[in-house]
């Protein structure tokens, strides 16, 4: 049976057992802030659903996405090229909070809107060349709690399950995306939305 570990109260410590570093901040935003930002993100972001290529097949992404950032900071993944929309005031506020934890300035953000538990993201690594050899990624979640899973890229076990609640944050750095992959699996019974922001540095 695949080993599972659940983390719920680690604060700023590395939750990976080897070859990488992921810092978990369960209360990066207060409940009041989280409700406010979720509504702003739902209503004031230019969401779209695009086709992606997986193993040579084109399918519609099982979620809505948006890409914001500094001018010229485009991003490519799974056959998609995303050109940045201009920052708005509340994205800059959110960015500043995670930058204080990550210790870097981010120049772009990928937003994912999981409308219900039927929306998901498959196993992947954030290792595109635009992110550099050891990318630092700051991830923030608002809305429904969803399970975020890590597993070693080659061995596929042990698997780590992290419940990401509203207002929580993660910082991935170092060798994490060389040796670990991650996903958001479906939660079929969940009817409420979650929005995730992954801040990045495009080089």
C-alpha positions in Angstrom: 0.0 0.0 0.0 1.2 3.5 -0.9 2.5 5.4 2.1 0.5 8.5 3.0 1.4 11.4 5.3 -0.9 14.3 6.1 0.4 17.7 7.2 -1.9 20.2 8.8 0.1 22.4 11.2 3.6 22.8 9.9 4.5 26.5 9.8 7.4 27.6 7.6 9.2 24.3 7.9 10.3 22.0 5.1 7.6 19.3 4.7 9.5 17.2 2.1 11.6 14.3 3.5 14.4 14.6 1.0 15.6 16.4 -2.2 13.7 19.6 -2.2 12.1 22.2 0.1 8.5 23.1 0.5 7.4 25.6 3.2 3.8 25.4 4.4 2.0 28.5 5.8 -1.5 27.4 6.8 -2.7 30.9 7.9 -1.0 33.3 5.5 -4.2 35.2 5.2 -6.9 35.8 7.8 -10.5 34.3 7.2 -11.8 37.8 6.5 -9.1 38.5 3.9 -9.6 35.1 2.3 -13.3 35.8 1.8 -12.6 39.2 0.3 -9.9 38.0 -2.1 -11.9 35.0 -3.2 -14.8 37.3 -4.3 -12.4 39.7 -6.1 -10.7 36.9 -7.9 -13.9 35.2 -9.0 -15.4 38.5 -10.3 -12.5 40.6 -11.5 -10.1 38.2 -13.2 -10.3 37.5 -17.0 -10.8 33.7 -16.8 -10.7 31.4 -19.8 -10.6 27.7 -20.5 -8.1 26.5 -23.1 -7.2 23.2 -24.8 -3.9 21.6 -23.7 -1.9 18.7 -25.3 -1.3 15.7 -23.1 0.5 12.7 -24.7 -0.2 14.0 -28.1 -4.0 14.5 -27.5 -5.7 17.8 -27.2 -8.2 18.2 -24.3 -9.9 21.1 -22.6 -8.3 22.0 -19.2 -10.5 20.8 -16.3 -10.4 24.3 -14.7 -10.3 28.0 -15.7 -7.0 29.8 -15.9 -5.5 33.3 -16.2 -1.9 34.7 -16.5 -0.9 38.1 -15.1 2.5 39.6 -14.9 5.1 42.1 -15.9 5.2 43.1 -19.6 6.9 40.5 -21.8 6.8 37.7 -19.2 5.0 35.0 -21.3 4.8 31.4 -20.2 4.5 28.1 -22.2 3.2 24.8 -20.9 1.4 21.8 -22.5 1.2 23.5 -25.9 -0.2 26.8 -24.6 1.5 30.2 -24.8 0.1 32.6 -22.2 0.8 36.4 -22.6 0.5 38.4 -19.4 -2.4 40.6 -18.5 -1.5 43.7 -16.4 -1.4 43.5 -12.7 -4.3 44.8 -10.7 -4.2 46.3 -7.2 -5.4 43.2 -5.3 -3.0 40.8 -7.1 -0.2 43.1 -6.1 -1.4 43.0 -2.5 -1.4 39.2 -2.5 1.9 39.0 -4.3 3.6 41.2 -1.6 2.4 38.8 1.1 3.9 35.7 -0.4 7.1 37.6 -1.5 7.7 38.4 2.2 7.8 34.6 2.9 9.6 33.6 -0.2 12.3 36.3 0.0 12.1 37.0 -3.7 10.2 39.3 -6.0 7.8 37.5 -8.4 7.1 38.9 -11.9 4.1 36.7 -12.9 1.3 34.6 -11.6 -0.7 31.6 -13.0 -4.2 31.5 -11.6 -6.4 28.4 -11.6 -10.1 28.4 -10.8 -11.4 25.1 -9.6 -15.2 25.6 -10.0 -16.2 22.4 -8.1 -14.4 19.3 -7.0 -14.8 18.0 -10.6 -12.1 20.4 -11.7 -8.5 19.2 -11.1 -4.9 19.2 -12.2 -2.9 16.2 -13.1 0.6 15.1 -12.0 3.3 17.5 -13.3 6.4 19.4 -12.4 6.9 23.2 -12.8 10.2 22.8 -14.7 9.7 24.8 -17.8 12.9 26.5 -19.0 11.4 30.0 -18.4 11.5 29.3 -14.7 15.2 28.7 -14.4 17.2 25.7 -13.1 15.8 25.9 -9.5 12.5 27.8 -9.7 10.9 29.4 -6.6 7.1 29.3 -6.7 4.8 30.9 -4.2 1.4 29.2 -4.1 -1.7 30.7 -2.4 -5.2 29.1 -2.1 -8.6 30.7 -1.4 -11.9 29.0 -1.1 -12.6 25.3 -0.6 -10.0 23.1 1.1 -8.4 20.8 -1.5 -5.8 18.1 -1.1 -2.5 19.0 -2.7 -0.3 15.9 -3.3 3.4 15.4 -3.8 5.2 12.3 -4.9 8.8 11.5 -6.1 9.0 11.9 -9.8 10.8 8.6 -10.4 9.8 6.2 -7.6 6.2 7.5 -7.3 6.1 6.9 -3.5 5.8 7.9 -0.7 2.9 10.2 -1.5 2.4 13.3 0.7 -1.1 14.7 1.1 -1.4 18.4 2.2 -4.9 19.9 2.9 -4.7 23.5 1.6 -7.3 25.6 3.3 -8.5 29.1 2.4 -5.7 31.6 3.0 -2.9 29.0 3.1 0.4 29.3 1.3 3.2 27.2 0.0 6.7 28.1 -1.1 8.5 25.6 -3.4 12.2 26.1 -3.9 15.6 24.4 -4.5 15.5 21.0 -6.1 11.8 20.4 -5.5 10.7 20.4 -9.2 13.6 18.2 -10.2 12.7 15.4 -7.9 9.0 15.8 -7.0 5.8 16.1 -9.0 2.4 17.4 -7.7 -1.3 17.5 -8.5 -4.8 18.5 -7.3 -7.0 15.3 -7.6 -10.7 15.5 -8.1 -13.0 15.7 -5.1 -16.3 14.6 -6.7 -18.6 15.5 -3.7 -17.2 19.0 -3.4 -19.5 21.7 -4.8 -17.7 24.9 -3.7 -15.0 26.7 -5.6 -11.3 27.1 -4.9 -8.9 29.6 -6.6 -5.1 29.0 -6.5 -2.4 31.5 -7.5 1.1 30.3 -8.2 3.5 33.3 -8.3 6.7 32.7 -10.4 9.8 34.4 -11.7 10.1 34.2 -15.5 13.7 34.7 -16.5 
